[in-house]
Amino acid sequence: MAKALRISGRIPKRTPDRTPKLTPVRTPRLTRARINLAAAALAVLTVLAGAPVAAQQAPVPAVLPAVPANPLTYADLVDLAQAAELVLKVQVNDQRRVEPERAPGLLPGQARLYLQARTQALVAGAGPAAERYAFLTDVPVDLRGRPPQLKRGLFLLFARRVAGRPGELQLVGPGAMQPVDPAFEARLRLVLTQVVQGARPPVITGVREAISVPGNLAGESETQIFLATNSGQPVSLTVVRRPGMAPTWGVSWSEIVDQSARPPAPETLQWHALACRLPQALPNAAFLQRDREAQTRAAEDYALVRRELGNCARSL
């Protein structure tokens, strides 16, 4: 993302329509040839643009269920918000079905739609939003092979701008088009506030080293686990056990390893960074000691951390 998201509730100021020809904003009616041309162009851009939310692969148009979606989890919302350049509230004012032969990557039982929408509000994002946008999305069809009717519906979009095409958007991945719902919007704003205002932790890429040393008393020990990150920023976990007391653990986001470190609060970016990125088990290559007792203790302490972090639940 080139710039940080900025939360806003304002309706964008109307500006003269500069939408490119392939998005039929200036014309009252679309021909099939124009729809096919626009869809083909957007499909190519979708393949050539950035990766989807959770994997570095060529993205496909986001899937919008025909029935109300399962509630997105906190991890889903963070993934979408961090991947999006813009979060918009829009109203769909036209939808056209793209012919299957012009919809590469379309899965069986789905239809690809070319949608035009009017911007209702810029929820988050840097820079102004256009008054209208065009974009693609894949939707499941009913038993008769017909897609759902989205026209006049209000939706929240997680999207990126398309370079050189100011009137077009690329949805960031599955789940990037959600029906407007007050409860969902309230949850989303809390996450966007964290993403915009909070210090974003580094991406955890694995476990580098683990060491566990016993204390002077029976049942006393301290385990330190050093994590690998995409930026090289030091992150470490410390687990302390004392006789007659429950074990305690914490995370340090700097070079200072401190026994007073505490676990991250649930549903924070720090929790997300650990719960959604740490491997389920301590890899054997991380052990610095050959002592089997020390390795067993370190593995047990790592398992304690994973257990107390809980599952990184996702519905996407």
Secondary structure, DSSP 8 states (H G I E B T S, - for coil): --S---B-------------TTS-SSSSS--HHHHHHHHHHHHHHHHHS---SSSSS-----B--SS------HHHHHHHHHH-SEEEEEEEEEEEE--GGG-TT--TTEEEEEEEEEEEEEEEESS---SEEEEEEEEE--TTS-----TT-EEEEEEEEETTEEEEEEE-STT-EEE--HHHHHHHHHHHHHHHHS-----EEEEEEEEEEE-SSTT-EEEEEEEEESS---EEEEEEE-TTS--EEEEESSS---TT-----TTSHHHHHHHTTS-SS--GGGB----HHHHHHHHHHHHHHHHHH-------
